[in-house]
């Protein structure tokens, strides 16, 4: 890891001192990523990527421009400032341009772990090796990816604002495939502190699913009761949040417009099921995140409480237009759970499907937040409260709104990776009724 807080403050001030424009914002991102990749039960590559990015935005009135460089020498910085100022003078006026933020207070970040930052390639390999050996012993092929990240992020501006935060994390996922029978299993984990990283149970889950999913049979599609494991839940819930914007609603472009009568506000309405509670908290120890978004301080925020919509994201310009306070986009998402195990959820299902994860999610209809995607790497029938045999994968067509309305029960929260982004999320498995498995997919 490169820049300390004092070094970041010094570098940002060096840049700002070169600026002659009316206003300026400097963002400095310094990161070091350790990457270990393996396939066919053997290490294939490792890398250590160290990079720095300096993003500078300057403005003259409502005219602005931005530039990015990855060098910190004086010649590069002077050239960048000269170029971006010339660009800003030629830019058309932006009627939504906002002035630089005044200095403010932020919560204390909880995102850094010394142990994670100190992880070496040798130590990473030592943690992966038992998973690879377990796959070999089980007779399955495994492929996985471990990435340890250490980064600092700085925001400073010409009005004296300065905020610096360091972050660490480890992402790990693997896919296990049976040597015959086209069986496939997948599992993952994501942590901030290396002390929370335990890869062997993660590997065991993927291997078990690969062996159990051999020779899948076709099950009729249709609206079905499903148990969604946390990886599937996090992807569906994250899609909801991209639609929770105040401006989109006010301009009639949100799925929320279809859930309330014309002229009604969605906040305060019971738009989801009573078992749906979602909030964000930058200091939550399970999923700590950045304490600001573009300089706007983040704090613990309730978004949905027992089905009632509590808040919407509001950008600075729209907040000014409406005479309200801005509310930044969350840096993490936490969904309350009932603490049940997946087996306890399965035990409540007479006939349904267990879904490990989803893949290739794409928007179908923005007005209703309807998405499509595929199940993948471990799809099983549930029969009389127990996991039955493997079934072929499905395409689904459904909305996160319906999922949150149709929750029957939920389990114990987990922090895992998904297919749609890496935002820290802490979500439980869900037992959901009436999930639309629209067609069978032969992909395995």
Secondary structure, DSSP 8 states (H G I E B T S, - for coil): ----HHHHHHHHHHHHHH--SSEEEEEEEEEEEEEEEEETTEEEEEEEEEEEEEEEEEEETTEEEEEEES--SHHHHHHHHHHHHHHHHHS---TT-----------------HHHHT--HHHHHHHHHHHHHHHHHHTEEEEEEEEEEEEEEEEEETTS-EEEEEEEEEEEEEEEEESSTT-EEEEEEEESSGGG--HHHHHHHHHHHHHHTTT-B----EEEEEEE-HHHHHHHHHHHHTT-BHHHHHTT-SGGGGTS-TT--STTSB-S-TT--EEE-TT-TTS---SEETTEE---EEEEETTEE---BB-HHHHHHHTS--B---SEEEE----B-HHHHHTT-SEEEEEEEEEEEEEEETTTTEEEEEEEEEEEEEETTEEEEEB-EEEEEEEHHHHHHSEEEEEEEE----SS---EEEEEEEEEEEEEEEEEE---
